[in-house]
Amino acid sequence: MEDEVLALFAALGFPSGREIVPVIDLHDKAFGNYDAIASLADIHAGGLIRAAEQGYVLGPEHDQPPKELDYLQFSDLVWGSVYGGGLSRDELIAEYERLTSRWPDQRSGRES
C-alpha cells in the first residue's frame, strides 16, 4: 500500500523516494484492544450491509449495538490520524479513555 501512495505522490509531482512515516501507531498499547473489537464490529456491519443488499428486510433488532458503533468511530479516528492531520496521540488516548469509561468491561479484556 505504501508503494501505491508513493506512486500517487510521484504522479502528483512530489519528489519520489521519500518514506511516509506514520505519526500514530495503529497498534499502540495505549489504545488497548480497540482494534480487535472494531474488527468484529466491522465484520458485523459488513454482514448487515450484505443482507440488505440481498433484499433482506432487517428490523431494529439487527441494528449495530452502540458499543460496536463507538469502537468503529474510535477506529476511524485512529486511522484518520496515522499520517497526521487527525488527532494527536494524546488526544487519541483521551478519546480511548472516554471509550473505556463508557464500556469499562474492556479494560480487563472481558467481553460483554
N, C-alpha and C positions, 0 to 999 in steps of 0.2 A: 504494500500500500504506500509506503514511504517513497518508493521509486516512482509511483504514479503521481504523487504530489510534486515531487521534484521535476518530473517531466512537464507537468502543468505549469509550474513556475517558470521553467525554461521557455515554454511556449508563450508565456506572457511577457518574456523579455528580461526576467530576473536572472542574475548570474547563476549558472548551474554548479553543481558540485558541493553546495553548502548543505550541511546536515541540518534538518529541522529538529531541534531538541525540545522535547516536551518540557513544560514547566510544571505540570502536575502528573504525578504517578497514579495511573488508574487503580493500582493495587496497594496504594498507601495504607499501611496498617491503621492510620488514624481514622480511616473510613470504615473500619470494621469489616463485616462480611456483606456489605451492601450489594456487591456485585453478584453474589450467589442468589440473594433474594430477588434482586432486579432481573436476573436471568430467568428465574422461574416465572416471575410476573410477565416478562416479555413472551415467554412460551404460551402462557395462559392467554394473553392478549392476541397473539397470533392465531390461536385456536378459535377464539371468538370471531376474529375477522374472517377466517376461513369458513366457519359455519355460516356466517351472514352472507358471504359470497356465494355459498352453495344453496342459498334460499331458505335456510332455517330461520324461523322467527324466534328470537331469543327474548325471554321475559326478563324482568328486573332481577330475578333470582340468579341470572347468569352474569350480571354486572361484575366488573372487576372490583374486588374489595378495596376500601380506602387505603389499607396498608400497602397493597401492591401498587396502587397509583402513586403513593408517596415515595416508594422506593424507585419507581420508574422516573419520577420527576427528579429525584436526587441523582440518579444515574445520568440523566440528561445534563444536569448542572456540572457534574464531573467531566463528562465528555466534552461539553462546551468550553471547558477551562483548560483542557490538556495542552493546547498550543498557545495559550494566552487569550486575552480578550474576554474571558469569562470571570469567574470568581477566583480570588486568591486562595492559596492553601488554607490560610487561617479562616477565611470566610466559609470555605467548604467544611472545615472542621466544625465551625459554629452551626452550619446547616445540619451536619450529621448529628451533632448533639441535640438539636431540636427534633430530628427524626427519631433518635433513640429515646428521647424523653416522651414522645408520643407513643412509641412502641417499645417499652422498656424490656420486654421479653427477649429482644435481640441482643442486648448487652451480654447475656450469659450464653448466647448461642442456641437457646431453646426456640422452637417454632411454636406459634400459636395456631 
